Amino acid sequence: MANLSDFLAIDIRVGTITKVQDFPEAQKPAFKLEIDFGDLGSKRSSAQITDLYDQTNLVGKQILAVVNFPPRQIGPFISEVLTLGIPDEKGQVVLAIPELSVKNGVRLY
C-alpha cells in the first residue's frame, strides 16, 4: 500500500498547452506538446492523444502533468513531463484536466 508521503513525492501540476506538433517519429501516434507551467517555465511532453484530440483543440487547454520525473528520450525527442490521461472504453486517452481554469503551475493535492 502507498501512503500519503508516497503520493506527495509525485509533483502533479496544472499547465496550459501552448504549442502542438505532429510526432511522426514516435512508434505510436503522438503529439509533441509545449506546456506552460507558470513559474516552473515551459516544458515539453510527448502524448499519445491523437485519437480524441487534434492540434486545433489542444492549444489553450489546461492539463495535469507529473513534473518531477526524469526527462525521457522518445526517439529524437526529450519529454520533460508526463502528461496525464485516462483510457476510455476503447483505450483512447482522455486528458486529465481541471474542471475550472486555475493558475498555471498550481500543484495537485
C-alpha positions in Angstrom: 0.0 0.0 0.0 1.1 3.5 -0.8 1.0 6.1 1.9 0.5 9.9 1.8 4.2 10.7 1.6 4.4 8.4 -1.5 1.7 10.4 -3.1 3.2 13.8 -2.2 6.5 12.7 -3.8 4.8 12.8 -7.2 4.6 16.5 -8.2 1.5 16.9 -10.4 0.9 20.4 -11.7 -1.5 22.3 -14.0 -0.2 23.7 -17.2 -1.6 25.2 -20.4 -0.7 23.7 -23.8 0.9 26.5 -25.9 2.2 24.5 -28.9 1.4 21.2 -30.6 3.3 19.4 -33.3 2.9 16.1 -35.1 5.4 13.5 -33.9 5.8 11.2 -37.0 9.0 9.5 -35.5 7.0 8.1 -32.5 6.3 4.4 -32.5 2.6 5.0 -31.7 0.7 8.1 -33.0 1.6 11.0 -30.7 1.9 14.8 -30.5 4.8 16.9 -29.2 3.4 19.3 -26.7 4.8 22.5 -25.2 3.2 23.3 -21.9 3.3 26.5 -19.8 3.7 25.7 -16.1 3.9 29.3 -14.9 6.8 29.9 -12.5 8.2 26.4 -13.5 8.5 27.6 -17.1 7.7 25.8 -20.3 8.1 22.1 -20.5 7.9 19.6 -23.4 5.9 16.3 -23.5 5.1 13.6 -25.9 1.5 12.4 -25.6 -0.4 9.6 -27.3 -3.6 11.5 -27.6 -4.2 11.7 -31.3 -7.4 9.6 -31.3 -9.5 12.1 -29.5 -7.6 15.4 -30.0 -6.2 17.4 -32.8 -3.8 20.3 -32.8 -6.5 23.0 -33.0 -8.4 21.8 -29.9 -5.3 21.3 -27.8 -3.7 24.8 -27.8 -5.0 26.7 -24.8 -6.2 23.6 -22.9 -5.2 23.2 -19.3 -3.9 19.7 -18.4 -2.3 17.9 -15.5 1.2 16.5 -15.7 3.9 15.0 -13.5 6.8 17.5 -13.5 9.3 15.7 -11.3 10.1 12.5 -13.3 13.4 12.5 -15.1 13.4 13.5 -18.7 12.7 10.6 -21.1 14.2 10.2 -24.6 11.4 9.2 -27.1 13.1 8.8 -30.5 14.7 12.2 -31.3 12.5 14.0 -28.7 13.1 14.5 -25.0 9.9 14.5 -23.0 10.3 16.6 -19.8 7.0 15.9 -18.1 4.4 13.1 -18.1 1.0 14.4 -19.4 -1.7 12.5 -17.6 -4.7 10.9 -19.1 -7.3 8.1 -18.5 -8.2 5.5 -21.1 -11.8 5.4 -22.2 -13.7 2.1 -23.0 -11.9 1.9 -26.4 -8.5 2.5 -24.9 -8.3 6.1 -26.3 -6.6 8.5 -23.9 -8.8 11.2 -22.4 -6.7 14.1 -20.9 -6.8 14.7 -17.1 -7.9 18.3 -16.9 -9.0 20.7 -14.1 -12.8 21.4 -14.2 -12.2 25.1 -13.9 -9.4 27.3 -15.0 -6.6 27.7 -12.5 -3.2 29.4 -12.4 -0.5 27.6 -14.4 1.9 25.7 -12.1 -0.6 25.1 -9.3 0.1 21.7 -7.6 -2.4 19.0 -7.3 -3.0 17.9 -3.6 
